[in-house]
Amino acid sequence: MLHQRIETELAAAAAEGLTRRVTDLRFTGAVTARDRQGREYLVFSSNNYLGLTFDPRVRRAAAAAAEAFGSGSTGARLTTGGVMEASDLEQELAAFKHREAALLFNTGYMTNLGVLYGLARPGDLIFSDELNHASIIDGCRISRATVVVYRHGDAADLEAKLQAHPVPPGAVRFLVTDGVFSMDGDVCDLPALVRLKEAYGCLLLVDDAHAVGVLGRDGAGTASYWDLPGAIDLQVGTLSKSLASVGGYVVARREIIDYLKNKSRPFIFSTFPSPADTAAAREALRILRTEGETLLGRLRRNTARIRQGLSDAGIPVLPGDTPIVPVMVGAADRATALDFRLREEGILLSAIRPPTVAPGASRLRLTVTAAHTEAQLDFVLDRLAAAWRQG
Ligand SMILES: *Cc1c(COP(=O)(O)O)cnc(C)c1O
């Protein structure tokens, strides 16, 4: 039975040209990589927004931690997960976000599972934006709370749904949103969400995975961008994007953090990342806090150059000002063909197709970093415009 099911589903994906394949890559710099055949690529699809994966200080911190403290943490933090610096990193993240406390998880994905599954329970109501990240969707599912999906970024639809769903006695209501949406690159309307959270007595969770190191004058994310410090109850983030490592975290009131330490199964039952991962993230966060203005300035100039260049070339891009730049193609096979053509030219970007996005909304998704040079940006603009004209 299983064999048959697998065969049918893989054949259906293949017939639509939607088979997913892993590309084995080795990075040779913050935005350059090589594949197994030795071909070199300029990378426009990583989440390495500040280019810190190749910062010598970050690399040295990781190497020194592995040398001094071993290659692995050996357990979950409630057992032998021996990474003393994890608690330091939690304090530093909380301070950066101007909140009381933080808790680290193994990835951003696990953080959304851990927070939603840890806090929401059957009977509770979770109102979730339709374009939220898969980790939020999965966290909602395993919590077994009632999930109400509202139209993307539509505060009026959200309010109508808040009114339409009665609250069972003792139930908690959560509003859950991405800060920067990962496929459209737009920013959530935090003022509207805060107004609704206050009017209806909800807890607000914002996933800042693509927002930290990107949004706000200090790079602290969505709350900083909208100048609403203290407005978000649960700020989820990742160490794997601008912070150049791996891991996730939530920043919240101490009472919530203490509760999650006691109750969140993804925190309790999984081995903590290595000392090197923690050391790299701490050093990246230190650099963001001390040199953020320079790095963010570079990221914003690069973002503006790409967005302006594409629009000058008449290429349709979803509007916005984040480094996630969706070039709207339409048909999945055209997105695949453009992706292939650019790969041949040594440019890696992502063709995003159904089911990740709606049918007819296939796109090329470019991500810009602070580490791209002007020459590299102009090269991708030139090659993309040429490929676009040829169909
Ligand atoms: C990338 C991402 C995650 C997952 O983070 P990982 O650390 O890669 O597991 C969660 N939420 C959003 C919005 C993301 O973009």
PDBQT file of the ligand as one rigid body, heavy atoms in Angstrom, charges set to zero:
ROOT
HETATM    1  C1  LIG A 401      13.029  30.134   8.365  1.00  0.00    +0.000 C 
HETATM    2  C2  LIG A 401      11.798  30.338   9.146  1.00  0.00    +0.000 A 
HETATM    3  C3  LIG A 401      11.525  29.552  10.269  1.00  0.00    +0.000 A 
HETATM    4  C4  LIG A 401      12.347  28.359  10.623  1.00  0.00    +0.000 C 
HETATM    5  O1  LIG A 401      13.570  28.704  11.171  1.00  0.00    +0.000 OA
HETATM    6  P1  LIG A 401      14.721  27.600  11.159  1.00  0.00    +0.000 P 
HETATM    7  O2  LIG A 401      15.686  28.111  12.167  1.00  0.00    +0.000 OA
HETATM    8  O3  LIG A 401      15.259  27.550   9.782  1.00  0.00    +0.000 OA
HETATM    9  O4  LIG A 401      14.089  26.303  11.558  1.00  0.00    +0.000 OA
HETATM   10  C5  LIG A 401      10.420  29.867  11.023  1.00  0.00    +0.000 A 
HETATM   11  N1  LIG A 401       9.597  30.866  10.677  1.00  0.00    +0.000 NA
HETATM   12  C6  LIG A 401       9.817  31.628   9.589  1.00  0.00    +0.000 A 
HETATM   13  C7  LIG A 401       8.881  32.748   9.267  1.00  0.00    +0.000 C 
HETATM   14  C8  LIG A 401      10.917  31.375   8.785  1.00  0.00    +0.000 A 
HETATM   15  O5  LIG A 401      11.118  32.092   7.690  1.00  0.00    +0.000 OA
ENDROOT
TORSDOF 0
